[in-house]
Amino acid sequence: RLDAFLTMIGAKEMPHKEGTLYEHLMGTYYTLKFLFDNSTLALIGGLHSIYGTTIYKKTCLPEDTNLVIKVFGEEVDRLVRLFCKIDRKVLETPDGSLSEQDLALLRLVEVANLYDQGSIHTRPYLMKFAQDVKRQLEEARVEGFGEREKTLPIGTFSLGV
């Protein structure tokens, strides 16, 4: 579904760093899907810059569209739009403008975004955050809390462990 959507909105034709925006968004999607087995979080990562960002100025969709809501739902669209608008410095030095839940989710998206671009090492705080989340997930698995239906919650979302 994400693949077809990104193709439809022209992401395959948009340049991005060392390839296309499509390749980057799918890489971010698969990174999150692999690490957390959470479809909603992976979708947010797979759409994270379709409206353009403070860093990547090209857009696939106009600001006034409701296409993402129709295809993926309101919460995915809300978080994608939020990621597109925020100053990424807020992810490392919170200023109170984001809820704890949104901050955690957007940090995970940024970690996958930077990882896909090979630049996570440039952001030590986010690298540590990702390592802490990974450690917590591994500890949950070790404690026998790893059946498929068990999750670590982050607000209304939960990360499969």
Buried (B, 14 or more C-beta within 10 A) or exposed (E): EBBEBBEEBBBBEBEBEEEBBBBBBBBBBBBBBEBBBBBBBBBBBBBBBBBBBEEBEBBBBEEEBEBBEEBBEEBBBBBBBBBBEBEBEBBEEEEEEBEEBBBBBBBBBBBBBBBBBEEBEEBEEBBEBBEEBEEEBEEBEEEEEEEEEBBBEBEEBBBBB
